[in-house]
Amino acid sequence: MKISKEKKEKISEQILALLYSCNPSPLFTCHIAKEMARDEEFIKKILSGLKKNKLVIEIKKNPKGIDYKTRSRWKMSDGAYQAYKTNLKD
């Protein structure tokens, strides 16, 4: 089953809203997928698209600086955060 572009955009908006509410703490892909009630691979694909558009930042290291082997954490980019914050004030 295919998901329309419009629905993918809505899911992207929901992901950005979740990341905004948790900012500056990054979230693991699995946590985002659980909150969105979606498959992790699908969420990762959407997050990769948001990363290409410079709306999110992928973190591949833990707080001690050690690389994750298979996991990633995500947070909203500073530019996206400022734009989101400005739009909420209006």
Summary of the structure (lengths in Angstrom):
residues: 90
radius of gyration: 13.2
end to end distance: 37.7
largest distance: 41.5
contacts: 223
relative contact order: 0.18
helix: 57%
strand: 13%
